[in-house]
Amino acid sequence: MDGNQGSPTGSGALRDSTTLLLTTRRLPHLLQTPGVAPGSPVPGASAPTLEVYRPHLQQFERYLRYEKHRSEQTVRSYISDLEGFLGFAARRGVSTLEAIDITLIREWLGAMHLRQNSKATVARRGSTLRTFFTWAQDEELIIDNPTRGMSTPKRDRHLPSVLSQAQMNQLLDELQQRHRQNPTDARLLRLWAVVEVLYASGMRISELTGLDLHSVDRANRTVRVLGKGNKERIVPLGVPAMKALNRWVAHGRPQWIPEGSRNVTALFIGPRGRRANPRQVREDLSRLLRTLENSEASGAHVLRHSAATHLVDGGADIRTVQELLGHSSLATTQIYTHVSMKRLAETYARAHPRA
């Protein structure tokens, strides 16, 4: 008889103990207190809080930031959504990821709906949970993904607000008039350059504030943009945009460079010489947009929407517009064809005698 057979130190027992060791290392949350349902608080123990999930949140945040290269705004949105859900789970006495099930998720999303959150908000939060639990399963933090097969409300399809070409000209005329009155105002020079560049290129505010001086090729009138997911694209700038940019770089930007500073590489900076804050740029744009009469358009994104719609109005190929905007999906860009058709229908209804 083999000396190892039936012995606790035999190869079979060694295999079993190794398997148990690996399981407990990878899935420590599976070690439950006898007689207590998974994820439920142990009698006499304090109720769980969001902090029991904090290590998972920190690990997921690193994954988003360093592996997926998501923007700061996207990372904050994901973590905020997850803190809301995991805090809800903790208040229900659920203290492990493994104990979270589809019923709990639906309860939370249902509560969002009852609090009058839009379909888009509920859908986004559902998408956040799906991404998080898929990651958790890949990391072997859970065995089963509770979001598998989960459906979330379809987003309401809202056509983006856009400016007409006449309104866009009105906006630029306003900037030109202000410049004549105060030709050396650095904030005005920056705002004028921002408006011209956003309208010419269709880029996002976060992309614009991420530009450096070397991002601009003045000879070819192009700019190298770093978009979502660290994807680079090169977009053209028209003559007016390049002129406004040159005015800012030559006369506005130097006013905000601290004396003796040589390492300021950002194209758009703030009064203290640091890279422009996207929030401040948005606020400046919102104030400017409020000067337009008979316009409901608001928010900095309206210039991106307007640029895309005017390109489609002018006959630009939809795939060219997709490339210009940096959309990964053509379906996202096609919304502008709907905007263009809506505007055409409205013009027809106003102008045609038999409409």
N, C-alpha and C positions, 0 to 999 in steps of 0.2 A: 504494500500500500504506500502511495506517495506520502511523504512526511508532511507535505503542505496541505493535503486534502483534509477538509473539515477544520483546519486551523484558522483562527482569526487573523493570522499573519500570512495566510496563503495568498496566491495570486488573485483568486476571485474576490476575496475580501479586500485586497489592495485596490482592485479595480472599482469595487463598490464605494470604498472610502474616498477614492480619487474623484469619482463622479459626484459624490455628495459634497466634497470640498469645492469643486468647480461650481456646482449649483448654488451653494450658499454664498460663494463669492460674487457670482453674477446676479443672483436673484435673492438678496438678503431679505427682501420684503415678503418672501414666501414662507419664512419661518414664523408661524402664527402661534399665539397663545392658545393652548387647548381650551375648547369650549367657547372660544370667542370667534365670531364671524370675521372673515378677512376684511381688514380695513377698519373694523369697528374699534372704538376705544376700549382699552382694558379696564375692567371695573376698578374703581378707586384711582385710576390715572386721570390726569388732567386732559381736557378735550384738546384735540389737535388744532394747530393753527397753520396758517400759510407757511410758516417757517419750516415745517417738516418737508415741504417741497422745494425749499430754497436751493439745495444742492443741484436738483434736477434743472431748475430754472437757470442757474448759473452755467451749467454744462450746455444746455440748449442755446443759451445766449452766445457762448463761445463758438458753437457750431454755426449759428447764423452769421456771426461776424467774420470768422476766420476761414471757414470752409465754404460757405455759400456766398460770402462777400456781399451780404445784404446792406443796404444803406442804414444810417443811424436811425432815420425816421421809421423805417420798416422794422428794425430790431425793437425799437421802443413800442411800436404798435403790437407786435407779437407778444412781448413780455407783459404789456398791460392787459391784453386779453387773457393771457394765461393766469396772471395773478388774480383776475376777476373770477375765473372758473375754479382754480385750485383753492382759492379762499372760500368759495361756495362749497366745494367738496369737503373742506376741513370743518366748516360749520355743520355739515351733515354727519360729522363723525368719521369721515373717510380719511385715513391717514397714509395710504399707500397708493401708488399708481395702479398696481395690479387689481386693487379693489374697485377702481372706477369702471362703471359699465355704461352701456348706451342709455339706460333709463335715467341715470344721473345727468348725462350730457343733454338729453332731450328736456329734462326738467329745467336745466339752466337756460338753454336756448329758448324754451317756452316762456320763462320768466322775462327774458330780454324782450320778447314779442309783446308780452302784457304791459311792459313799461314803455310801450310805444316806440321802441327802436325800429328803425327802418329795415326793410328786407335786406338792403345792402349791408347794413351793420351786422344783422344776424348771420347772413351768409359769410361775411368776412370772419366772424368769430368762429363759425363752424369750420371754415377752411383752416384757421389757426390751429384748432384742436386736431384736425386731421393731420396736418403737418407735424405737430408735436408728437402725437401718438405713433405715427409712422416712424419718426426718428427714434422714439423710445423703444419700439420693437426692434429696430435695426441695431440698437445699442444693447439689446437683451435685458432691458430694464423691465419689460413686460413680456408675457408669452403671447397673449391675444390682443389684437388692436381693437378697442371698443368702437372706433369710428368706421371700421370696415363696413361698407354697404350703407353708411349713413347718408341720408339726403338732407340738404339744407335748402331754404327758400331761394328761388331764383331771384336775382337782383332785378328790381324794376329798371327798365331801360329808359334812362333819361337822356335826352339829347343835350349835349353841352351848350352852354351859353356862348355866343360868339358876337363879335362886333361886326357891323357892316363895314365895307371899305370906306364909306363916308365917315363913320364914327372913328375909324382908325386914323383917318386923315385929320379929323378934328382933334384927336388926342395929340398927334404929332405937331399940329399947329399951335396947340396950347404950350407945348414944351418950347417951341421955337420963339414964341412971344415972351415967355419967361426968361429965356436966354438973352434976348435983346435987352431986357430990363436989367438983368444981372449976369453978365457974361462970364464972371469968374467964380460963381457959386459952385463949389465942388459937389455938393449933394445933388444939385440940379444937373450938372454935367454927368454924374453917375447915373441918375435916373433916366436921362435922355438916352445914354448908351445902353442901359439895361432894356428899355422899351424897344429900341431899334434892333438890338441883337436878338431878343426873344421873338419878336415878330418876324425877323428875317430867317431865323433858324428853327423855330418851333421847339427849342430845347426847354427843359424843365428848370425851375429856379435853382434846385439843388445842383444841377449840372452847371448852370451858369456861375454860381458862387464857387464851384470847384475848379474853375478855369485858372490857369497860370498865364503869365506873360508869354511863355514859349508855346502855349496852346494855339496861338494865333499865327497863321501864315499870311502876313500882310501882302506879300507879292502875289499870291494866288487867291487872296480874299477867301480863305477857308479857316475853319477852327476845328481842332481835334477835341472831341467831347468824350468824357468818360461817363457812360450811362449805367443803368441798373445792371447788377451782376458783373461789374467791372468790364463791360463790353465797350470797346472803343468804336467811334464812328467819326467820319469827317463830314462836316456840313458846310455849305457855301454861305457867304455873307454878301449882301448887296452893297452897292456903293454908298447909299445913305447910312447903313449900319456901320460900315468901315469908317466913314467920316466921323460919326458920333463916337466911335470907339477911340479913334485917334485924338479927338478933342479931350476925351476923358483922360487918356494916358499922358497927353502932353501938358494939360492945364489943370485938371481936377485932381488926379491921383497924387501928383507930387505934393499937394498941399497937406495931405494926410500921412505922408511918410515921415516918421520920427527922424529928427536930425541925427546924422551919423549912422543911420540904419542902412545896411547894404543887402540884407537877406530877405527882403519882402518880395516874394515871387508871385503872390496872388494877383490876378488881373483886377478883380474888384475887391476893394478894401473899404474898411470903415474909418471913421474919424480918428481912431487911435492907431491906425496903421496895420491892423490885423485883418485877416480875411473877412469879407463881408458876411454878416449874419443873415441867413436866408429869411428868417422871420422879419428882420428890419426891412429887407428888400421888398417882401410881400406887403408890409404895411405902407411903404412909400407908394407902391403900385396901386394899392387899394384906394389911397387918398386921391391919387390922380384919376382913377376910374370914376370916382364920385363926382368929378367935374363934368362928366358927360350928361347931356340932357336926354331925357326919354330913353334911358338905357337901364335895363335890369341886370346887365352883366356885372359881375363882381368877382374878385379873387384873381390872383396872379395867373392862374392857369388859363384865363380867358384869352391871353395873347397866344398861347400855344394852340388852343382850339381855333382861334381866328386864323392863324397862319395856315393850319392844315386845311380848314374849310375854304379859304381863299385860293389855295393851290388847287383843290378839287374843282372849285368853281371855274378856275382858269384852264381846266383840262389836264391837269397833271395826272400821270399814271398812279394808281393807288399803291402799287408796290414801291414806287419812288417816294411817295409820302411816308409809307411804312419805314423805309430806310432812314429818311430824314428825321423822323420822330424817335427812332430807336425802339419801335414796338417789336416784341418777339413774335406776336401773333397778328396775322393779317386781319383777323376778326375784330381786333381792337381798333385798327385803323379804319375799317369799313363803316364805323359809326359816322364818319365825316361825309360819306356819300349820302347817308340818310339826312344829315343836316343840310347838305347842299340841295337835295331834292325838296326838303321842307321849305327852304327859302325860295326855291323856284316856284313851288306851288303857291306860296303866299304872294309872290310878285305877280304871278299869272292872275290870281284872284283879284288883285288890286287894279291891274292894268288892262286886262282883256275885256272888251265890251260884252262878250258873250260868256264870260266866266260864270 
